[in-house]
Amino acid sequence: PKASPGSSPAPAQEQARASLLDQVPATTPYVYAQLDPFPNEYIDKRILGQAKVYDNFVDKLAQFRKKNPDAFNDLELPTRLLFAVLDELRGKFSRAGMAELGVDLRGRFVIYGQGIWPVARFELADGGRLRATITRMLERINAKVPILSHGETEMWHAGDSFGDAPFDIVVAVANDQLIAAATPRGDAQAAFLDRLLADEPLDRSLAESGELAVLAQRYQFAAGAVGFLDLIHTAELAADLLPKAERGCKSELKDLVAAVPRWVVGLQNISSRGIAMRMVLETPADIRDALERARAPVPGLSKDVATRHALAIGTGLDLQTFSDFLGPRLSNLATKRYQCSALSWLNKSASEMHRALEELATSPARSILGAQLLVRNLDLSMGFPKSVDAAAFIGTRDPGALLQVLSTFIPDLGAKPVPPGAPPVAIEIPGIGAMLGKVHAATGVSGVALSVGPGVDLLPLVNEEPAGGMPLFLMHAKRDFMRKLELGGSNTAAALRGLDPELADAVEEIESSDYDSVTIEARVIGDGVRVDLETTYPASK
């Protein structure tokens, strides 16, 4: 059954969740725990439902490798291992197929820090089968990864594959869990592995602390999927790895991250139709209050408006108010004498940012109160715009002054009156109108709007009363639109097109099925900034 955000789990479910956190120290600096299995509906439609697509890609990749063996001879171990994994997955995109490999598609997992070092634990269908699968993959790529025993547990040690890195990578299959971790080298490794394999008991576990349940309740997560990154604690542990000469690093790193001391993340919902995830950037009260003071109303800046467009992006931020708060802090960073050499670059960066704020204070941009771009359609021909249906709004304290500035770039704006509240006025922009469609302008009491093409009917937004509780930032993008701009994918297919058209087609098929739209919304809340990310999936074919 699907858990509602912040709801209390049944006793059996609570016990199952706790069992995965028994080996996670309560003092971990970071953690993400998927404590409930993924829903069957999600697995069936979003993973197994794409079996033909993935199988086709794996087959085409195998054919490409067979025709181009020299291209794979000198690859690094991680890349060769990836291809070995893909080989194992051929024909196995089913529950039974995955079980043959030892994988449980409903297996839970947790990723956390044992000290500063990352650890991952994944529940398995059958540890013996997965161990055999890993052995088979390593043999297939002729990888010589040492197997060493720690107590009664055999572990692969892959750290040497990363050259002279000051860490080791260990992988073990124990108690039907796959355990992978980065570990310190040398004398400290034995004690680390004792704790990793539960030979050394914890003082207190994350299960006992109940911290994740508290966060799930506070921020309305589904309690089975939640995590955090404690930047203060992480900075302390990271500083301990630096040379003793860098003694000042610990306090300076802590001071640096104190503006956003903890990030909290979790799922609100997951189904075959989409995923809703939430992140909260916790901040001190003075930063939270400064962001609230700088939040500016922008007409039409809402999810309801945004999701009706192919692309919508906007922010409601009073630049002058926020720069008044940020300026003194940047000035302090620019002049601070750091004992930690790793932070010396901050002086130059902060100085450049402070100089930019000083220039902003004397420019017309100081009156800007946010902006929004709405695009309903964009047609391209040979990579160039053929037609556009879009509108843009710039919020300002002084619309008249902004019109004067814009008229230096668009002379017709200065030649025609554009009074506040009047119907949109057609303006001439040499070359643009003939190429993309008519251009119109309108003004309201809080800003100026421009449209290109049929987007003229979007301009009444300029006179709408901004809704209360407006977000700080909002973006919505549809996959089809982003692909037009070649911003929605990895461009892998395009790169492969000249080498192997069939492999490129297989990559495009995967990319076209990965999401339908993405919406990101950031709001100021009592504890800092809340960022909601919602991804929708294409309807199942």
C-alpha positions in Angstrom: 0.0 0.0 0.0 1.1 3.5 -0.8 2.1 5.6 2.3 0.7 9.1 2.4 3.3 11.9 3.2 4.0 12.0 7.0 1.6 9.2 7.8 2.4 6.7 10.6 3.5 3.3 9.5 2.0 0.0 10.7 4.1 -1.8 13.4 5.3 -4.5 10.9 6.3 -1.8 8.4 8.0 0.2 11.1 10.0 -2.8 12.2 11.1 -3.6 8.6 12.2 0.0 8.1 14.2 -0.1 11.3 16.0 -3.3 10.3 17.7 -1.5 7.4 18.9 1.3 9.7 20.3 -0.9 12.4 23.8 -0.7 10.9 23.7 3.1 10.2 25.3 5.2 13.0 23.1 7.9 14.5 26.0 10.2 14.0 26.1 9.7 10.2 26.8 13.0 8.4 24.6 12.0 5.5 22.0 9.3 4.5 19.4 8.5 2.0 17.1 5.5 2.8 14.6 3.8 0.6 13.0 2.0 3.5 9.9 0.8 1.7 10.0 -1.2 -1.6 9.1 0.6 -4.8 5.4 0.0 -5.7 4.7 -2.9 -7.9 2.9 -0.6 -10.3 6.1 1.5 -10.7 8.3 -1.6 -11.2 5.9 -3.2 -13.8 5.3 -0.1 -15.9 8.5 2.0 -15.5 11.1 -0.7 -15.3 9.8 -4.0 -16.6 7.4 -2.2 -19.0 10.5 -0.8 -20.8 12.1 -4.3 -21.2 11.9 -4.3 -25.0 13.5 -0.9 -25.2 16.4 -1.8 -22.9 16.9 -5.3 -24.5 17.0 -3.6 -27.9 19.7 -1.2 -26.7 21.8 -4.0 -25.1 21.6 -6.0 -28.3 22.6 -3.1 -30.5 25.4 -2.2 -28.1 26.7 -5.8 -28.2 26.7 -5.7 -32.0 28.5 -2.4 -32.0 31.2 -3.8 -29.7 31.6 -6.9 -31.9 32.2 -4.7 -35.0 34.5 -2.3 -33.1 36.6 -4.4 -30.7 39.6 -2.0 -30.7 37.4 0.8 -29.2 36.9 -1.2 -26.0 40.4 -2.6 -25.5 41.9 0.3 -23.4 38.8 1.3 -21.4 39.2 1.8 -17.6 37.8 -0.9 -15.3 34.6 0.9 -14.3 33.6 1.3 -18.0 34.4 -2.3 -18.8 32.5 -3.4 -15.8 29.5 -1.3 -17.0 29.5 -3.2 -20.3 29.8 -6.5 -18.4 26.7 -5.5 -16.4 24.8 -4.8 -19.7 25.8 -8.2 -21.0 24.4 -9.9 -17.9 21.1 -8.0 -18.3 20.5 -9.3 -21.9 17.1 -11.0 -21.8 16.8 -10.6 -18.0 14.5 -7.6 -17.8 11.8 -9.5 -15.9 11.2 -10.4 -12.2 12.4 -13.9 -12.9 15.4 -12.8 -14.9 16.5 -10.4 -12.2 16.0 -13.1 -9.5 18.3 -15.4 -11.6 21.0 -12.7 -11.1 20.3 -12.4 -7.4 18.6 -9.0 -7.8 15.4 -8.1 -6.0 13.5 -5.3 -7.8 11.6 -4.6 -4.6 14.8 -4.6 -2.5 15.3 -1.6 -0.3 18.5 0.3 0.1 20.3 2.8 2.2 23.3 5.1 1.4 25.1 6.8 4.3 28.3 7.9 5.7 30.4 5.8 8.1 32.3 8.8 9.2 33.1 10.7 6.0 33.3 7.5 3.9 30.2 6.5 1.8 28.6 3.1 2.3 25.7 1.6 0.3 23.6 -1.4 1.3 21.2 -3.1 -1.1 18.8 -5.9 -0.2 19.1 -8.9 -2.6 16.9 -11.8 -3.7 19.8 -14.2 -3.3 23.3 -13.3 -2.2 24.9 -16.5 -3.6 23.5 -15.8 -7.1 24.7 -12.2 -7.1 28.1 -13.3 -6.0 28.2 -15.7 -8.9 27.0 -12.9 -11.2 29.8 -10.5 -10.1 32.4 -13.3 -10.5 31.1 -14.0 -14.0 31.3 -10.3 -15.0 34.8 -9.9 -13.7 36.0 -13.0 -15.6 34.3 -11.8 -18.8 36.3 -8.6 -18.9 39.5 -10.3 -17.5 39.6 -8.0 -14.5 42.0 -9.0 -11.7 40.3 -7.6 -8.7 41.8 -8.9 -5.4 39.5 -10.9 -3.1 40.6 -10.6 0.6 38.9 -12.0 3.7 37.9 -9.9 6.7 36.9 -12.3 9.4 34.6 -14.8 7.6 33.6 -12.3 4.8 35.3 -12.3 1.4 35.5 -8.8 -0.2 36.6 -7.5 -3.5 39.1 -4.7 -3.1 39.0 -2.5 -6.2 40.9 0.6 -4.9 44.0 -0.1 -7.1 41.8 0.5 -10.2 41.8 4.2 -9.2 45.5 4.6 -9.3 47.1 6.2 -6.3 43.9 7.3 -4.7 44.1 7.6 -0.9 41.1 5.3 -0.5 40.0 1.7 -1.2 36.7 0.5 -2.7 35.4 -2.7 -1.2 32.4 -4.8 -2.3 31.0 -7.7 -0.3 27.9 -9.9 -0.4 26.8 -10.7 3.1 23.5 -11.7 4.7 21.6 -11.2 1.4 22.9 -7.7 1.1 25.2 -6.1 -1.4 27.6 -3.8 0.6 29.8 -1.3 -1.2 32.0 1.3 0.5 34.9 3.6 0.1 37.3 3.0 2.9 40.5 4.5 4.3 43.7 2.7 3.5 46.4 1.5 5.9 46.0 0.8 9.6 42.6 2.5 9.8 40.9 0.0 7.3 40.6 -3.0 9.6 38.7 -1.0 12.3 36.5 0.5 9.5 35.7 -3.0 8.1 34.9 -4.3 11.7 32.2 -1.6 11.9 31.0 -2.1 8.3 30.5 -5.8 8.8 28.9 -5.3 12.3 31.7 -7.0 14.1 32.0 -3.9 16.2 28.6 -2.8 17.6 27.3 0.8 17.2 26.9 3.1 20.2 23.5 4.1 18.8 21.9 3.5 15.4 19.8 5.7 13.2 16.9 3.3 13.8 17.2 4.0 17.5 17.4 7.8 17.0 14.2 8.0 15.0 15.6 11.0 13.1 14.3 10.1 9.7 10.7 9.6 11.0 10.9 13.1 12.6 12.0 14.6 9.3 9.4 12.8 7.3 6.7 14.1 9.6 8.0 17.7 9.6 8.4 18.0 5.8 5.6 15.8 4.7 7.6 13.0 3.1 6.5 9.5 2.6 8.4 8.2 5.6 9.9 5.2 3.7 12.0 7.5 1.5 13.9 10.2 3.3 17.5 11.4 3.9 19.7 14.4 4.8 23.1 15.9 4.3 24.5 17.5 7.5 27.0 20.0 6.1 28.4 21.1 9.4 29.2 17.5 10.4 30.5 16.7 6.9 32.8 19.7 7.0 34.2 18.6 10.4 35.0 15.1 9.1 36.4 16.4 5.8 38.8 18.8 7.6 40.1 15.8 9.6 41.5 14.3 6.4 43.5 17.4 5.6 47.2 17.8 6.6 47.8 19.0 10.2 49.2 22.2 8.8 45.6 23.1 7.7 44.3 23.2 11.3 42.2 26.3 10.6 40.2 24.4 8.0 37.7 22.9 10.4 36.3 26.1 11.8 36.5 27.9 8.5 34.7 25.1 6.6 32.0 25.1 9.3 31.6 28.8 9.0 31.3 28.6 5.3 28.5 26.0 5.2 26.6 27.6 8.2 24.4 29.5 5.8 22.7 26.2 4.7 23.8 23.8 7.5 21.5 20.9 6.5 19.8 19.6 3.3 16.8 17.3 3.8 15.4 15.3 0.9 12.6 12.7 0.4 9.9 11.3 -1.8 6.3 12.5 -1.5 4.9 10.1 -4.1 6.1 7.5 -6.7 3.9 5.8 -9.3 3.9 4.8 -12.9 2.7 8.3 -13.7 5.5 10.2 -12.1 7.7 11.0 -9.1 7.3 13.9 -6.6 10.4 14.7 -4.6 11.0 17.4 -2.1 14.2 19.0 -0.8 14.4 21.5 2.1 17.5 23.7 2.5 17.5 24.6 6.1 18.9 28.0 6.9 19.4 30.3 9.9 16.5 32.7 10.6 18.3 35.8 9.3 18.9 34.2 5.8 15.3 32.9 5.7 14.0 36.3 6.7 16.1 38.0 4.0 14.8 35.8 1.3 11.2 36.4 2.4 11.8 40.2 2.3 13.3 39.9 -1.2 10.4 37.8 -2.5 8.6 39.9 -5.1 5.2 39.2 -6.7 5.2 38.5 -10.4 1.8 38.2 -12.3 1.1 34.7 -13.5 4.0 33.1 -11.6 2.2 29.9 -10.6 2.1 26.2 -11.4 -1.3 26.5 -12.9 -0.1 28.9 -15.6 3.3 27.2 -16.0 2.0 23.7 -16.7 -0.1 25.0 -19.6 3.1 25.8 -21.5 5.9 23.9 -23.2 8.4 26.0 -21.2 7.9 28.3 -18.3 10.6 29.8 -16.2 10.4 32.6 -13.7 11.5 34.1 -10.4 10.0 36.6 -8.0 13.1 38.3 -6.5 13.7 41.9 -5.5 17.3 42.2 -6.7 18.1 45.4 -4.7 16.6 44.1 -1.4 18.5 40.8 -1.7 21.8 42.4 -2.8 21.6 44.8 0.2 21.6 41.7 2.4 24.2 39.8 0.4 26.6 42.6 -0.2 28.1 42.9 3.3 28.5 39.1 3.5 30.4 39.0 0.2 32.6 41.9 1.4 33.5 39.9 4.5 34.4 36.8 2.4 36.5 38.9 0.0 38.6 40.4 2.8 38.9 37.4 5.1 42.4 35.9 5.6 41.9 32.2 5.4 44.2 29.8 7.2 42.9 27.0 5.1 44.7 27.2 1.7 41.9 25.2 0.0 39.6 28.2 0.6 41.9 31.0 -0.7 40.0 31.0 -4.0 37.0 32.4 -2.2 38.6 35.8 -1.8 38.7 36.4 -5.6 35.3 34.9 -6.3 33.6 36.9 -3.5 35.3 40.1 -4.6 34.1 39.7 -8.2 30.6 39.0 -7.0 30.7 42.0 -4.6 31.8 44.2 -7.5 28.9 43.0 -9.6 26.5 43.9 -6.8 28.0 47.4 -6.6 27.5 47.8 -10.4 23.9 46.6 -10.0 23.2 49.2 -7.4 23.9 52.0 -9.9 22.2 50.4 -12.9 18.5 50.4 -14.0 18.5 46.6 -13.1 18.3 47.6 -9.4 14.6 48.1 -9.8 13.9 44.7 -11.2 11.4 42.6 -9.2 11.5 39.3 -11.0 10.8 38.0 -14.5 9.0 35.2 -16.3 9.3 33.6 -19.8 6.3 31.6 -21.2 6.7 29.6 -24.4 3.8 27.7 -25.9 5.5 26.7 -29.1 8.8 26.9 -31.0 9.3 25.6 -34.5 12.8 25.2 -35.8 14.2 24.8 -39.3 17.8 23.8 -39.8 18.4 24.7 -36.2 17.0 28.3 -36.5 13.6 29.6 -35.2 10.9 29.5 -37.8 8.0 30.6 -35.6 7.6 31.4 -32.0 4.6 31.7 -29.7 5.9 33.2 -26.5 5.8 36.1 -24.0 8.2 37.5 -21.4 7.5 39.7 -18.4 10.0 41.8 -16.4 8.8 43.0 -13.0 10.0 46.5 -11.9 9.3 49.3 -9.5 9.4 51.7 -12.5 7.9 50.4 -15.7 8.4 53.7 -17.5 12.1 53.7 -16.8 12.4 50.1 -18.0 10.6 51.0 -21.2 13.2 53.8 -21.8 16.0 51.3 -21.3 14.4 48.8 -23.7 13.8 51.5 -26.3 17.5 51.8 -26.8 17.5 48.3 -28.2 13.9 48.5 -29.7 13.5 52.1 -31.0 9.8 51.5 -31.9 9.1 51.2 -28.1 10.2 54.8 -27.7 8.2 56.0 -30.6 4.8 54.5 -29.5 3.0 55.1 -26.2 2.5 51.9 -24.1 0.4 53.1 -21.2 -0.2 50.8 -18.2 -3.4 48.7 -18.5 -3.9 49.5 -22.2 -4.3 46.7 -24.9 -1.0 45.3 -26.3 0.7 47.6 -28.8 2.2 46.2 -32.0 5.9 47.2 -32.4 8.4 46.8 -35.1 11.7 45.1 -34.6 13.6 44.9 -37.9 14.1 41.4 -39.0 12.5 39.7 -36.0 8.8 40.3 -36.9 9.2 39.2 -40.5 11.0 36.0 -39.3 9.1 35.0 -36.2 5.8 36.8 -36.2 4.3 40.0 -34.8 5.8 41.6 -31.7 3.6 43.3 -29.1 4.3 45.1 -25.9 2.2 45.9 -22.8 2.8 47.5 -19.4 1.1 47.1 -16.0 1.6 48.7 -12.7 4.3 46.1 -11.8 6.2 45.6 -15.1 6.6 45.3 -18.8 5.8 42.4 -21.1 6.8 41.5 -24.7 5.3 38.8 -26.9 6.4 37.2 -30.2 3.9 35.6 -32.5 0.4 34.6 -31.3 1.6 35.0 -27.7 -0.1 38.4 -27.7 -3.0 36.8 -25.8 -0.5 36.0 -22.9 0.0 39.7 -22.3 -3.1 40.2 -20.1 -1.0 38.4 -17.5 0.8 41.7 -17.0 -2.3 43.2 -15.4 -3.2 40.3 -13.3 -3.0 40.7 -9.5 -0.2 38.4 -8.4 -1.4 35.5 -6.3 -0.5 35.3 -2.6 2.2 32.9 -1.4 4.0 33.2 -4.6 7.1 31.0 -5.2 10.7 32.3 -5.2 11.4 30.3 -8.4 9.4 28.2 -10.8 10.2 26.2 -13.9 8.2 23.8 -16.0 9.5 22.1 -19.2 8.1 19.5 -21.5 10.4 16.8 -22.8 9.4 17.3 -26.5 10.2 21.0 -26.3 13.6 20.5 -24.6 14.5 17.9 -27.3 13.9 20.6 -29.9 16.6 22.7 -28.3 18.8 19.6 -27.8 18.7 20.3 -24.0 16.6 17.3 -23.0 19.1 14.5 -23.5 22.7 13.6 -23.4 23.2 14.1 -27.1 24.6 10.6 -27.1 22.4 9.5 -30.0 23.6 12.4 -32.1 27.2 11.5 -31.4 26.6 7.9 -32.3 24.6 8.6 -35.5 27.7 8.7 -37.8 29.2 5.5 -36.2 26.2 3.3 -35.9 22.7 4.5 -36.8 21.0 1.5 -35.3 22.7 2.0 -31.9 21.7 5.7 -32.1 18.1 4.8 -32.7 18.2 2.5 -29.7 19.6 5.3 -27.5 16.9 7.7 -28.8 14.2 5.2 -27.9 15.4 5.1 -24.3 15.7 8.8 -24.1 12.2 9.4 -25.5 10.6 7.2 -22.8 12.4 8.6 -19.7 10.0 11.5 -18.8 7.2 13.7 -20.1 7.7 16.9 -18.1 9.6 18.3 -15.2 8.4 21.0 -12.8 10.6 22.7 -10.2 9.2 25.1 -7.6 11.1 26.9 -4.8 9.4 28.5 -1.9 10.5 30.3 1.3 9.2 28.4 4.4 9.7 28.6 8.1 12.9 26.5 8.1 14.5 27.9 4.9 13.8 27.1 1.3 11.6 24.2 0.1 12.2 22.9 -3.4 9.6 20.6 -5.0 10.6 18.5 -8.0 7.9 16.7 -10.0 8.6 14.5 -12.9 5.8 13.0 -15.0 6.2 10.0 -17.3 4.7 9.4 -20.8 1.5 7.3 -20.9 2.3 3.6 -21.2 2.0 2.3 -24.8 
